[in-house]
Amino acid sequence: MESFEVQNLVSVKGVKYSNDGTVTLFLSDKRKLRIALEKWSELGQPLNKSLSDKDQKILEQESCFTLIRNKMLSLLAKREHSAEELRRKIKQNSSISKTNYFSELLERCLLEMQEKGFQSDNRFARQYVESKLANKTHGPLKILAGLFNRGISKEQSNLIINELGHQKLWLKKSIEYLEKIQKKRKNLSPQVLSQKLYHQGFTWETIEKAVEIFQEMESINDE
């Protein structure tokens, strides 16, 4: 008597539609996969039909993409992020990043966010520089390093820093910083003052002028 190998066929046994444009699929093997409604429609909504290995792989990938997309939207809703920041933060989510196709899906999601205007490195960089200029006594070199660490190119960073900042502003900020530290510690030498400005990311040209002006101001106050 001829015997036949019994295959474990998998099918979608139920579907739950959500208001956020996704659907949750309940598979016959007890898995739950959440994918975009648009992708479910593209697949022909194969409810109660046997799924091939290829179909199952597509559903798994789309479910992972939905997780990445939701996480990315959540991060962008809190504040602007650079693309590199998003990559780093989402990769920290081990439940998502373990999949073999994670990197490909992450880049696909980033492209979608950029095409829809949800993410922009240029917009992030401008906001980053503006916040540092408004709230911090950081010099241009420190701001440049901060942007570079967040994946913004040196060329793009320099363009924005030069547009929003200027020599008079850096000089003003450096003198304000010297006044701030001098209140805490009196009679600091020019060398110490210069070092502190250097660590704040000011250029040597600005540092020399700032220390000179600051010492003149201090000498006038002592008279």
C-alpha positions as a Markdown table, in Angstrom:
| # | Residue | x | y | z |
|---|---|---|---|---|
| 1 | Met | 0.0 | 0.0 | 0.0 |
| 2 | Glu | 1.5 | 3.3 | -1.1 |
| 3 | Ser | 2.0 | 5.8 | 1.8 |
| 4 | Phe | 1.9 | 9.6 | 1.5 |
| 5 | Glu | 3.9 | 12.1 | 3.6 |
| 6 | Val | 1.5 | 14.4 | 5.5 |
| 7 | Gln | 2.5 | 18.0 | 5.2 |
| 8 | Asn | 1.8 | 20.5 | 8.0 |
| 9 | Leu | -0.1 | 23.2 | 6.0 |
| 10 | Val | -0.4 | 26.7 | 7.5 |
| 11 | Ser | -3.2 | 29.1 | 6.7 |
| 12 | Val | -4.6 | 32.3 | 8.0 |
| 13 | Lys | -7.6 | 31.4 | 10.2 |
| 14 | Gly | -8.6 | 34.9 | 11.3 |
| 15 | Val | -8.0 | 38.6 | 10.7 |
| 16 | Lys | -8.4 | 41.6 | 13.0 |
| 17 | Tyr | -8.4 | 45.1 | 11.5 |
| 18 | Ser | -7.0 | 48.0 | 13.4 |
| 19 | Asn | -7.6 | 51.8 | 13.1 |
| 20 | Asp | -3.8 | 52.4 | 12.5 |
| 21 | Gly | -3.9 | 50.8 | 9.0 |
| 22 | Thr | -2.6 | 47.4 | 10.1 |
| 23 | Val | -4.2 | 43.9 | 10.4 |
| 24 | Thr | -3.4 | 41.1 | 12.8 |
| 25 | Leu | -3.3 | 37.7 | 11.2 |
| 26 | Phe | -4.1 | 34.6 | 13.3 |
| 27 | Leu | -2.3 | 31.6 | 11.7 |
| 28 | Ser | -3.3 | 28.0 | 12.1 |
| 29 | Asp | 0.0 | 27.2 | 13.8 |
| 30 | Lys | -0.9 | 29.7 | 16.6 |
| 31 | Arg | 1.4 | 32.5 | 15.3 |
| 32 | Lys | 0.1 | 36.1 | 15.3 |
| 33 | Leu | 1.5 | 38.4 | 12.6 |
| 34 | Arg | 0.8 | 42.1 | 12.3 |
| 35 | Ile | 1.2 | 43.7 | 8.9 |
| 36 | Ala | 0.1 | 46.7 | 6.9 |
| 37 | Leu | -3.4 | 46.5 | 5.5 |
| 38 | Glu | -2.0 | 47.6 | 2.1 |
| 39 | Lys | 0.3 | 44.6 | 2.0 |
| 40 | Trp | -2.5 | 42.3 | 3.1 |
| 41 | Ser | -4.5 | 43.5 | 0.1 |
| 42 | Glu | -1.5 | 43.1 | -2.2 |
| 43 | Leu | -1.3 | 39.5 | -1.2 |
| 44 | Gly | -4.9 | 38.9 | -2.1 |
| 45 | Gln | -6.1 | 38.5 | 1.5 |
| 46 | Pro | -5.6 | 34.7 | 1.4 |
| 47 | Leu | -7.9 | 33.8 | 4.3 |
| 48 | Asn | -8.4 | 30.1 | 5.0 |
| 49 | Lys | -6.0 | 29.2 | 2.2 |
| 50 | Ser | -2.8 | 27.2 | 2.5 |
| 51 | Leu | 0.3 | 29.4 | 2.6 |
| 52 | Ser | 3.4 | 28.4 | 0.7 |
| 53 | Asp | 6.8 | 28.7 | 2.4 |
| 54 | Lys | 7.3 | 31.9 | 0.2 |
| 55 | Asp | 4.0 | 33.4 | 1.4 |
| 56 | Gln | 4.9 | 32.7 | 5.1 |
| 57 | Lys | 8.3 | 34.3 | 4.6 |
| 58 | Ile | 6.7 | 37.4 | 3.1 |
| 59 | Leu | 4.2 | 37.6 | 6.0 |
| 60 | Glu | 7.0 | 37.2 | 8.6 |
| 61 | Gln | 9.1 | 39.9 | 6.9 |
| 62 | Glu | 6.1 | 42.3 | 6.7 |
| 63 | Ser | 5.4 | 41.6 | 10.4 |
| 64 | Cys | 9.0 | 42.6 | 11.2 |
| 65 | Phe | 8.7 | 45.7 | 9.0 |
| 66 | Thr | 5.5 | 46.7 | 10.9 |
| 67 | Leu | 7.4 | 46.4 | 14.2 |
| 68 | Ile | 10.3 | 48.5 | 12.9 |
| 69 | Arg | 7.9 | 51.1 | 11.4 |
| 70 | Asn | 5.9 | 51.5 | 14.6 |
| 71 | Lys | 9.1 | 51.9 | 16.7 |
| 72 | Met | 10.5 | 54.4 | 14.3 |
| 73 | Leu | 7.2 | 56.5 | 14.3 |
| 74 | Ser | 7.2 | 56.4 | 18.1 |
| 75 | Leu | 10.8 | 57.8 | 18.2 |
| 76 | Leu | 10.0 | 60.5 | 15.6 |
| 77 | Ala | 6.9 | 61.5 | 17.5 |
| 78 | Lys | 9.0 | 62.5 | 20.5 |
| 79 | Arg | 11.6 | 64.6 | 18.7 |
| 80 | Glu | 13.6 | 64.9 | 15.4 |
| 81 | His | 16.1 | 62.0 | 14.9 |
| 82 | Ser | 18.9 | 61.6 | 12.4 |
| 83 | Ala | 18.8 | 58.4 | 10.3 |
| 84 | Glu | 21.8 | 57.1 | 12.2 |
| 85 | Glu | 20.2 | 57.7 | 15.6 |
| 86 | Leu | 17.1 | 55.7 | 14.5 |
| 87 | Arg | 19.3 | 52.8 | 13.2 |
| 88 | Arg | 21.2 | 52.6 | 16.6 |
| 89 | Lys | 18.1 | 52.8 | 18.7 |
| 90 | Ile | 16.0 | 50.3 | 16.8 |
| 91 | Lys | 19.0 | 47.8 | 16.6 |
| 92 | Gln | 19.0 | 47.9 | 20.4 |
| 93 | Asn | 15.6 | 46.1 | 20.3 |
| 94 | Ser | 16.8 | 42.5 | 20.2 |
| 95 | Ser | 13.3 | 41.1 | 19.5 |
| 96 | Ile | 13.4 | 42.8 | 16.1 |
| 97 | Ser | 17.1 | 42.9 | 15.1 |
| 98 | Lys | 17.6 | 39.1 | 15.4 |
| 99 | Thr | 15.9 | 38.4 | 12.1 |
| 100 | Asn | 18.1 | 37.7 | 9.0 |
| 101 | Tyr | 16.4 | 40.4 | 6.9 |
| 102 | Phe | 16.4 | 43.1 | 9.6 |
| 103 | Ser | 18.9 | 45.5 | 8.0 |
| 104 | Glu | 17.2 | 45.4 | 4.7 |
| 105 | Leu | 13.8 | 46.1 | 6.3 |
| 106 | Leu | 15.3 | 48.9 | 8.5 |
| 107 | Glu | 16.7 | 50.7 | 5.4 |
| 108 | Arg | 13.4 | 50.3 | 3.6 |
| 109 | Cys | 11.5 | 51.8 | 6.5 |
| 110 | Leu | 14.0 | 54.7 | 6.7 |
| 111 | Leu | 13.5 | 55.4 | 3.0 |
| 112 | Glu | 9.7 | 55.4 | 3.5 |
| 113 | Met | 10.0 | 57.9 | 6.4 |
| 114 | Gln | 12.2 | 60.2 | 4.3 |
| 115 | Glu | 9.9 | 60.0 | 1.3 |
| 116 | Lys | 6.9 | 60.9 | 3.4 |
| 117 | Gly | 8.8 | 63.8 | 5.1 |
| 118 | Phe | 8.7 | 62.2 | 8.5 |
| 119 | Gln | 12.5 | 62.0 | 8.8 |
| 120 | Ser | 15.1 | 64.4 | 7.5 |
| 121 | Asp | 18.8 | 64.6 | 8.4 |
| 122 | Asn | 18.9 | 68.2 | 7.3 |
| 123 | Arg | 15.9 | 69.2 | 9.4 |
| 124 | Phe | 17.4 | 67.3 | 12.4 |
| 125 | Ala | 20.8 | 69.0 | 12.0 |
| 126 | Arg | 19.3 | 72.5 | 11.8 |
| 127 | Gln | 17.3 | 71.9 | 14.9 |
| 128 | Tyr | 20.3 | 70.4 | 16.7 |
| 129 | Val | 22.4 | 73.4 | 15.9 |
| 130 | Glu | 19.7 | 75.9 | 16.8 |
| 131 | Ser | 19.2 | 74.2 | 20.2 |
| 132 | Lys | 22.9 | 74.3 | 21.0 |
| 133 | Leu | 23.1 | 77.9 | 20.0 |
| 134 | Ala | 20.1 | 78.8 | 22.2 |
| 135 | Asn | 20.8 | 76.8 | 25.3 |
| 136 | Lys | 24.5 | 75.8 | 25.4 |
| 137 | Thr | 27.9 | 77.5 | 25.5 |
| 138 | His | 29.2 | 75.1 | 22.9 |
| 139 | Gly | 31.6 | 76.2 | 20.2 |
| 140 | Pro | 31.4 | 75.2 | 16.5 |
| 141 | Leu | 33.8 | 72.3 | 16.8 |
| 142 | Lys | 31.9 | 70.7 | 19.7 |
| 143 | Ile | 28.6 | 71.1 | 17.8 |
| 144 | Leu | 30.3 | 69.7 | 14.7 |
| 145 | Ala | 31.5 | 66.6 | 16.7 |
| 146 | Gly | 28.0 | 66.1 | 18.0 |
| 147 | Leu | 26.5 | 66.1 | 14.5 |
| 148 | Phe | 29.2 | 63.8 | 13.2 |
| 149 | Asn | 28.5 | 61.3 | 16.1 |
| 150 | Arg | 24.8 | 61.3 | 15.0 |
| 151 | Gly | 25.6 | 60.4 | 11.4 |
| 152 | Ile | 25.6 | 63.9 | 9.8 |
| 153 | Ser | 28.4 | 64.4 | 7.3 |
| 154 | Lys | 31.1 | 67.0 | 7.9 |
| 155 | Glu | 30.1 | 68.9 | 4.8 |
| 156 | Gln | 26.4 | 69.2 | 5.7 |
| 157 | Ser | 27.3 | 70.1 | 9.3 |
| 158 | Asn | 29.6 | 72.9 | 8.3 |
| 159 | Leu | 27.1 | 74.3 | 5.9 |
| 160 | Ile | 24.4 | 74.6 | 8.6 |
| 161 | Ile | 26.8 | 75.8 | 11.3 |
| 162 | Asn | 28.2 | 78.5 | 9.1 |
| 163 | Glu | 24.7 | 79.5 | 8.1 |
| 164 | Leu | 23.3 | 79.8 | 11.7 |
| 165 | Gly | 26.5 | 80.9 | 13.4 |
| 166 | His | 29.1 | 83.6 | 12.8 |
| 167 | Gln | 32.3 | 84.9 | 14.4 |
| 168 | Lys | 30.6 | 87.5 | 16.5 |
| 169 | Leu | 28.3 | 85.0 | 18.0 |
| 170 | Trp | 31.1 | 82.5 | 18.8 |
| 171 | Leu | 33.1 | 85.4 | 20.4 |
| 172 | Lys | 30.1 | 86.4 | 22.5 |
| 173 | Lys | 29.4 | 82.9 | 23.7 |
| 174 | Ser | 33.1 | 82.3 | 24.6 |
| 175 | Ile | 33.2 | 85.4 | 26.7 |
| 176 | Glu | 29.9 | 84.5 | 28.4 |
| 177 | Tyr | 31.4 | 81.1 | 29.2 |
| 178 | Leu | 34.5 | 82.7 | 30.7 |
| 179 | Glu | 32.4 | 85.0 | 32.8 |
| 180 | Lys | 30.4 | 82.0 | 34.1 |
| 181 | Ile | 33.5 | 80.0 | 35.2 |
| 182 | Gln | 35.2 | 83.0 | 36.6 |
| 183 | Lys | 32.4 | 83.5 | 39.1 |
| 184 | Lys | 33.1 | 80.1 | 40.5 |
| 185 | Arg | 36.9 | 80.3 | 40.5 |
| 186 | Lys | 38.8 | 83.6 | 40.7 |
| 187 | Asn | 42.1 | 84.5 | 39.1 |
| 188 | Leu | 42.3 | 81.8 | 36.5 |
| 189 | Ser | 45.4 | 82.1 | 34.3 |
| 190 | Pro | 45.1 | 82.8 | 30.5 |
| 191 | Gln | 46.3 | 79.3 | 29.9 |
| 192 | Val | 43.6 | 77.7 | 32.0 |
| 193 | Leu | 40.9 | 80.0 | 30.4 |
| 194 | Ser | 42.2 | 79.0 | 26.9 |
| 195 | Gln | 42.0 | 75.3 | 27.8 |
| 196 | Lys | 38.5 | 75.5 | 29.0 |
| 197 | Leu | 37.4 | 77.3 | 25.9 |
| 198 | Tyr | 39.2 | 74.7 | 23.8 |
| 199 | His | 37.3 | 71.9 | 25.5 |
| 200 | Gln | 34.0 | 73.7 | 24.7 |
| 201 | Gly | 34.8 | 73.5 | 21.1 |
| 202 | Phe | 35.9 | 77.0 | 20.2 |
| 203 | Thr | 38.5 | 77.7 | 17.6 |
| 204 | Trp | 41.9 | 79.1 | 18.5 |
| 205 | Glu | 41.2 | 82.3 | 16.7 |
| 206 | Thr | 38.1 | 82.8 | 18.9 |
| 207 | Ile | 39.9 | 81.7 | 22.0 |
| 208 | Glu | 42.7 | 84.2 | 21.7 |
| 209 | Lys | 40.3 | 87.1 | 21.1 |
| 210 | Ala | 38.0 | 86.0 | 23.9 |
| 211 | Val | 40.7 | 85.7 | 26.5 |
| 212 | Glu | 42.2 | 89.0 | 25.5 |
| 213 | Ile | 38.9 | 90.9 | 25.7 |
| 214 | Phe | 38.0 | 89.1 | 29.0 |
| 215 | Gln | 41.2 | 90.1 | 30.7 |
| 216 | Glu | 40.7 | 93.7 | 29.6 |
| 217 | Met | 37.2 | 93.6 | 31.1 |
| 218 | Glu | 38.5 | 92.1 | 34.4 |
| 219 | Ser | 41.2 | 94.7 | 34.6 |
| 220 | Ile | 38.7 | 97.5 | 34.2 |
| 221 | Asn | 36.5 | 95.9 | 36.9 |
| 222 | Asp | 39.4 | 95.8 | 39.3 |
| 223 | Glu | 40.1 | 99.5 | 39.0 |
